[in-house]
């Protein structure tokens, strides 16, 4: 089952909560009618157990069980520091 979990790469935009970071994930999608490539930014709340992430870090997050009302992701690794 662990292989079926989604992995996303994004940038930390907020770390003001305890053991939680907000990660912005940017994807590109083609507009269905006009065909223009549009950037879509979605924010995810992710669990950061050691409070190691800082704003601007590039991180990889992994889908997990619900940890709170809005947290469904955990930080796997910090890829690059800000």
VOLUM-940971 format. One line per 2 residues: number of its first residue (from 1); their letters; for each residue x, y, z of N, C-alpha, C. Coordinates in steps of 0.2 Angstrom, whole numbers. Example, Ala and Ser with C-alpha at 12.3 -4.5 7.8 and 13.67 -1.06 7.14 Angstrom:
// VOLUM-940971
1	AS	66:-28:39:62:-22:39:66:-16:39  64:-11:35:68:-5:36:64:0:39
***
This chain:
// VOLUM-940971
1	XX	4:-6:0:0:0:0:4:6:0  10:6:3:14:12:3:16:14:-4
3	XX	17:10:-8:19:12:-15:13:16:-19  7:15:-16:2:18:-20:0:25:-17
5	XX	4:28:-12:3:34:-9:6:39:-14  3:45:-14:5:50:-19:11:54:-16
7	XX	15:56:-20:21:60:-18:21:67:-22  22:73:-18:22:79:-22:28:83:-19
9	XX	30:87:-24:36:92:-22:33:99:-22  35:103:-17:32:110:-17:37:114:-12
11	XX	35:120:-11:39:125:-8:35:127:-1  38:127:4:35:129:11:34:136:11
13	XX	27:138:12:25:145:12:24:147:19  23:143:24:21:145:31:24:139:36
15	XX	27:141:41:29:136:46:27:139:53  22:143:54:20:146:60:16:142:65
17	XX	14:136:62:10:131:67:15:126:70  13:123:75:18:118:78:17:112:75
19	XX	23:109:72:23:103:69:19:102:62  18:108:60:14:109:53:17:114:49
21	XX	17:112:42:19:117:37:14:117:32  14:123:28:10:124:23:14:123:16
23	XX	13:119:12:17:118:6:13:119:0  15:124:-4:12:126:-11:15:121:-16
25	XX	11:118:-20:13:114:-25:10:117:-32  15:118:-36:13:121:-43:13:116:-48
27	XX	7:115:-52:6:111:-57:4:115:-63  5:112:-69:3:115:-75:-2:111:-79
29	XX	-7:114:-81:-13:111:-84:-15:115:-91  -17:111:-96:-19:115:-102:-27:116:-101
31	XX	-28:123:-103:-35:125:-103:-39:121:-108  -45:118:-106:-49:114:-110:-51:117:-117
33	XX	-53:123:-117:-56:126:-123:-50:130:-127  -46:134:-123:-42:138:-127:-35:135:-128
35	XX	-33:130:-124:-27:127:-125:-21:130:-122  -22:135:-119:-16:139:-115:-14:135:-109
37	XX	-7:135:-108:-5:131:-102:-6:136:-96  -9:134:-91:-11:138:-85:-7:135:-79
39	XX	-4:139:-75:-1:137:-69:-6:136:-63  -7:131:-60:-11:130:-54:-7:129:-48
41	XX	-9:133:-43:-5:132:-36:-10:130:-31  -9:124:-28:-13:122:-22:-9:121:-16
43	XX	-12:123:-10:-9:122:-4:-11:116:0  -6:113:3:-7:107:7:-4:108:14
45	XX	-8:106:19:-5:106:26:-1:99:27  5:100:29:9:94:30:12:93:37
47	XX	12:87:40:15:86:46:23:86:46  26:90:50:33:91:51:35:89:58
49	XX	37:83:60:38:81:66:43:85:70  49:86:67:54:89:71:54:97:70
51	XX	50:100:67:49:107:65:56:109:62  58:106:57:64:107:53:63:112:47
53	XX	57:112:44:56:116:38:56:123:40  58:127:35:58:134:35:55:137:29
55	XX	52:143:29:49:146:23:54:146:17  52:144:12:56:144:6:59:137:4
57	XX	59:133:9:62:126:8:58:122:2  62:118:-2:59:114:-6:58:107:-3
59	XX	52:104:-2:51:98:1:47:93:-3  48:87:-1:44:82:-4:39:79:2
61	XX	32:79:0:27:77:5:24:70:2  22:66:7:19:60:6:12:60:9
63	XX	7:57:5:0:56:7:0:51:13  -4:53:18:-4:49:24:-11:48:27
65	XX	-12:45:32:-19:45:35:-21:52:38  -27:53:39:-29:60:42:-26:61:49
67	XX	-22:66:50:-18:68:56:-22:73:60  -26:77:57:-31:82:60:-36:83:55
69	XX	-40:89:56:-45:90:51:-43:92:44  -37:95:44:-35:97:37:-28:94:35
71	XX	-25:90:40:-18:88:38:-19:80:36  -17:79:29:-17:73:26:-10:71:23
73	XX	-5:75:24:1:74:21:7:74:26  12:71:25:18:72:30:24:74:25
75	XX	29:77:28:35:79:25:40:73:25  42:71:19:47:65:19:54:68:19
77	XX	56:73:15:63:75:15:63:83:13  68:86:16:69:93:13:74:92:8
79	XX	72:94:2:77:93:-4:82:99:-5  80:105:-4:84:111:-4:82:116:2
81	XX	87:118:5:86:123:10:85:130:7  81:135:10:80:141:8:86:146:9
***
